[in-house]
Structures are given as C-alpha cells and as structure tokens.
Amino acid sequence: MTEVFDKLKAQLASAGTLTDAEIGDSTLTDDERLWLSAERYSKQRNAGPKITLEEYLAANKTLDTAVEGSPEYETALKIAQAYESGA
C-alpha cells in the first residue's frame, strides 16, 4: 500500500467521504482506487435513515388504501421508495 492510499484511507475514516479527484490520484494503484471507491459508496449508502421491513410493509398498506396525492400517500411512497432503493 502506498503512502497516499494510507492517507486517503484515514481521511475517509475520519471525514466519511472523498472526492472523485482524490480517488483518481495517479499514484494510486487500480486496486487502491477500487477499494476507496467501494468504501466511499458503502459509507454513503449506510449514512441514510434505516427503514425496517415492518415500516416498508406498513407503507405499502397505506399506498393500497390512501388516496393518491394525499399527505399520507406521499409519505408512504417516500418510505417505500427509500426501502426499495436500499436506503
């Protein structure tokens, strides 16, 4: 592992993110770039709110019964979409 990789790895751990330019540093190996990109994505994905299966099922039930466009429907739709996108 290179010194640049170790520095960026520590920065990712402390700040939680890196820019594309930092990951694209020409002194990094392909494996190091891949690892940093994967870790950055994982941190971004896990940073959002966690929606449980029970919340998702309740939201789907609301979608089936609420009037489309109502506040309840819109809230349930956001929950269902967030769960389905892996948030």
DORO-821989 format. One record per residue: residue in one letter; y, x, z of N, C-alpha, C, O in turn. Coordinates in steps of 0.001 Angstrom, whole numbers, plus 500000, padded with zeros to 6 digits. Each point is the difference from the previous one (the first is absolute). Layout:
N
aYXZYXZYXZYXZ/...
This chain:
87
m498822500836500000501178499164500000501244500883500000500049501061500622/t500933498459498665501215500779499879500972499678501135499856498997500699/e501110501858499462501021499805501029500821498742499709500362499262500916/v499928500502497811500759498806499609499215498741500353500564499025500495/f498135501006499248499155498850500321500029499723501499500156498852500416/d499695502185500390500017499818501450501337499426500471500034499152500891/k501049501305498518501338499505500348500130498518499637500484499199500800/l499081500441497985500090498610499562499066499092500794500337498850500280/k498504501659500076499044499239500809500617499684501371499858498886500503/a500818502090500093500662499791501286501164499020499854500226499166500877/q500505500936498023501120499094499755499495498573499825500611499060500509/l498293500771498785499414498678499808499554499410501333500183498808500250/a499237502022500595499544499529501304501172499579500878499900499009500724/s501208501725499225501126499685500876500899498904499421500391499082500720/a499938501006497995500922499040499390499287498772499450500598498928499897/g498144501217499753499231498878499475500104499810498500499355499107499450/t501444501714499869500128499862498555500440501319499376500518500894500667/l499256499186498041500443501127499180500522499430498689499615498903499595/t501256501838499749500486499568498691499050500490498917499185500893500230/d500928498514498592499198500456498867500331501441499647499115500764499614/a502158499614500514500413501366499685499346501003500945499598501085499581/e500299498550501689499359500899500965498516500163499684499468501108500066/i499874497810499597498577500063499677499788500713498671498961500629499797/g501993499283499307499885500631498690500325501478499993500078500600498928/d500116500007502231500325501435500091498987500809499196498790499831500150/s501721501039499004499131500749499083499117501024500703499057500511499395/t501224499799501859499160500973500703498774499361500632499118500706500489/l500816497978499509498837499304500565498866499963498979500228499950498791/t498560500075501723498846499836499120499817498515499705500587499150500670/d498604500548498335499733498597499665499365499263501181500343498850500276/d498738501811500413499348499381501154500999499717501120499906498970500666/e501040501926499544501006499801501041500923498831499647500341499187500859/r500053500739497879500844498881499551499262498673500173500567499014500470/l498182500981499148499187498787500116499871499575501460500132498818500316/w499613502132500568499851499692501419501300499438500556499983498994500709/l501141501639498981501298499531500501500332498605499473500505499157500741/s499216500605497994500263498677499420499150498931500670500491498916500314/a498246501387499903499099499038500636500427499706501436499975498848500432/e500408502165500293500449499803501376501298499203500050500166499134500858/r500747501153498231501267499263499950499719498521499723500556499126500665/y498592500599498367499652498617499675499347499304501196500311498848500299/s498796501847500371499314499428501150500983499642501108499885498940500614/k501068501927499640501007499729501030500880498823499610500342499181500853/q500028500720497885500828498889499542499242498683500117500548498990500441/r498192501036499161499181498792500041499783499521501436500014498799500269/n499788502139500639499727499645501387501257499716500806499903499562501147/a501265500673498288501250499807500729500402498533500083500753499622500897/g498775499564498209500398498591499969499333499194501098499132500504500713/p501277498242499418499406499135501017498536499709499673499619499876498836/k499594500020502186498572499718499830499779498491500064500440499333500937/i498878500150498063499698498572499951498507499847500210499192500594499286/t500457498608501697498587499813500320499367498986499053500693499251499312/l498009500743500670499268499025499181500317498581500457500121499089499181/e500013500728502129500310498678500524501372499523499507500158498833499639/e500829502066500345501329499646499500499945499665498509500663499072499535/y498547501687499735499839499753498571499360498638499738500448499253499130/l498508500431501622499331498708499829500922498841500377499999498963499337/a500779501209501718500953498960500392501066499830498922500407498877499701/a500037502207499728501010499927498933499435499269498785500696499190499387/n498061501086500264499382499307498866499852498504500274500164499181499096/k499530500470502136499902498577500359501372499337499847500099498876499509/t500948501820500912501358499478499849500357499854498531500640499024499611/l498957501928499576500270499914498561499330498781499378500522499403499059/d498322500238501477499279498837499480500646498682500411499865498994499303/t500843501011501838500501498734500531501520499835499933500490498872499955/a500250502208500037501466499907500031500562499698498606499362500259498980/v501821499198501014500698499700498757500503501312499408500640500797500685/e499065499416498039500420501233499341501523500115500043500718499057499666/g499754502109500749501430500240500100500564499779501396501136500384500279/s498077499000500602500465499780501367500001501331500761499319500941499593/p501436499146501498500022501250500771498608500425500488499668501185499998/e499525497832500418498644500315500460499162500591498869499249500956500193/y500897498455498630499253500461498834500409501424499631499147500846499730/e502148499411500260500499501324499618499558501069500994499637501106499598/t500391498576501686499544500939501024498514500287499839499576501154500055/a499640497804499747498560500163499811499698500797498739499075500812499987/l501688498968498966499806500729498758500240501495500194499241500823499488/k501800499528501241500302501414500274498866500648500792499611501135499725/i499868498147501248498894500530500810498765500220499130499368501054500066/a500296497960499128498817500112499137500150501135499000499057500761499780/q502113499360499617500226501071499017499944501373500653499453500939499422/a501111499186501785499975501285500701498563500391500345499617501162499861/y499595497867500587498614500288500344499208500421498755499218500950500039/e500996498339498882499255500279498769500410501334499370499215500613499278/s501994499827500992500439501289499437499549501170500867500242501159499662/g499105498537501450499478501060500845500933500431501101499762501026500638/a501292498224499606500966500363501047499416499799501374500673500254500999/
